[in-house]
């Protein structure tokens, strides 16, 4: 099944602004709410959202085997369950429909009125019903930085880190799409020099620069997935801000790891960018030493050159760029993460989400958290308005952007942007 999207010379009859994240070569998938309170599955070209439910009702997907209501649902789970062949058939049909040379929909004003919306006239929703959420810890630079801060700098990485993609199971109930504000969490902390904990608002709220991938149905319980098959089960990727409360985390994480410090909120970008769209940006990951065990070994290009940026905006002030990183720094690949996840027979379902873990690069300006950027608060960041930040203040907005770019094409994720509000107060 050919992938028709990656021709960089293809143009759409929908206008696409210069340097847009969403040219016709992208064709992401998401879920949105119209002004008429209709929820539909859609895609995006330029600054236009496209109602795929309406396209299906009007017969534009005829010839592709789909259930009658495939794109009239409020999640992408069923579509994702149909597998890679269907994803590619649908993307190819969309690319043909919106190609500048195709008059079928271009010249049908009545249908265009029903199908195409301006982005400002719709409200993006969570794209999938996320049954399970796993967060990995797969950036060697990040794990090393944290190890230096909290453990022996000479032995920053724990003995298992170079042998397995370390992860933990998060909480899917508090994953929200971009634009939804997040409350500063309450929790137990142990003040410096004290022996008894206190309960109150976290003082050290942090962002974590991550991506996440969304799976299709991978296996039955008890079955493991081979490393050379894993990529076939990855539908696409989103940006992820995995909010963290460092003071709560420090007190609670021994002996069982992350808990309430991590599960109060995780924010994701609303458009899922397919692996087909990212194909032109494959690259090699870091050299893995020691060589992983045979079930995790892979050769070739299994990561992606995704530029990542983090902006911090105080209330009523200009935003500041505080970090520039890249997904290609990740030590463990997505296919290694998924293979390891199923190596014990753990079942993975359509719509499950796997977080990359904080993505930090080799330089100080490429670190993926305030914990690292300020080195635990010792080196505050100066904002454009002259204020300083050790961690995230109430009413600050954190925005993560991501895009791939080569000499002929740009494919982007848009953004995930969320404001941190004061603690929730019961009325």
LINKAUR-V144835 format. One record per backbone hydrogen bond with DSSP energy under -1.0 kcal/mol. NH is the residue of the N-H (numbers start at 1). CO is the residue of the C=O. If there is no record, write none. Layout:
BEGIN
NH_CO ; NH_CO
END
This chain:
BEGIN
10_7 ; 13_98 ; 20_17 ; 26_23 ; 29_272 ; 30_42 ; 32_40 ; 33_123 ; 34_38 ; 37_34 ; 40_32 ; 41_71 ; 42_30 ; 43_50 ; 45_48 ; 46_22 ; 48_45 ; 49_117 ; 50_43 ; 51_115 ; 52_41 ; 55_51 ; 56_52 ; 57_53 ; 58_54 ; 59_56 ; 60_55 ; 62_59 ; 64_61 ; 70_67 ; 72_69 ; 76_127 ; 80_76 ; 81_77 ; 83_80 ; 87_83 ; 88_84 ; 89_85 ; 90_86 ; 91_87 ; 92_88 ; 93_89 ; 94_90 ; 95_91 ; 96_92 ; 97_93 ; 98_94 ; 100_11 ; 102_99 ; 107_103 ; 108_105 ; 112_108 ; 113_109 ; 115_111 ; 116_112 ; 117_49 ; 119_47 ; 121_118 ; 122_119 ; 123_33 ; 125_31 ; 134_353 ; 135_168 ; 136_355 ; 137_166 ; 138_356 ; 143_139 ; 144_140 ; 145_141 ; 146_142 ; 147_143 ; 148_144 ; 149_145 ; 150_146 ; 151_147 ; 155_152 ; 161_158 ; 163_160 ; 164_160 ; 166_164 ; 168_135 ; 170_133 ; 175_172 ; 176_266 ; 178_268 ; 179_417 ; 180_177 ; 182_419 ; 184_421 ; 187_200 ; 189_198 ; 194_191 ; 198_189 ; 200_187 ; 202_185 ; 206_244 ; 209_368 ; 210_240 ; 212_238 ; 213_354 ; 214_236 ; 215_352 ; 216_233 ; 218_348 ; 222_345 ; 223_220 ; 229_226 ; 230_226 ; 232_229 ; 233_230 ; 234_231 ; 235_214 ; 236_214 ; 237_273 ; 238_212 ; 240_210 ; 241_267 ; 242_208 ; 243_241 ; 244_206 ; 245_261 ; 246_204 ; 249_245 ; 250_246 ; 251_247 ; 252_248 ; 253_249 ; 257_253 ; 262_259 ; 263_259 ; 266_174 ; 267_241 ; 268_176 ; 269_239 ; 272_29 ; 273_237 ; 275_235 ; 278_274 ; 281_278 ; 282_279 ; 283_303 ; 296_293 ; 297_294 ; 303_283 ; 305_281 ; 306_304 ; 307_403 ; 308_325 ; 309_401 ; 310_323 ; 311_399 ; 312_320 ; 313_397 ; 317_314 ; 320_312 ; 322_310 ; 323_310 ; 324_365 ; 325_308 ; 327_306 ; 329_326 ; 330_327 ; 331_138 ; 332_138 ; 337_333 ; 338_334 ; 339_335 ; 340_336 ; 341_337 ; 342_338 ; 345_342 ; 351_215 ; 352_349 ; 353_132 ; 354_213 ; 355_134 ; 356_211 ; 359_209 ; 361_366 ; 366_363 ; 373_369 ; 374_370 ; 376_371 ; 378_375 ; 379_374 ; 381_389 ; 383_387 ; 386_383 ; 389_381 ; 392_205 ; 395_420 ; 396_393 ; 397_313 ; 398_418 ; 399_311 ; 400_416 ; 401_309 ; 403_307 ; 404_411 ; 406_409 ; 411_404 ; 412_21 ; 413_402 ; 416_400 ; 418_398 ; 420_396 ; 421_182
END
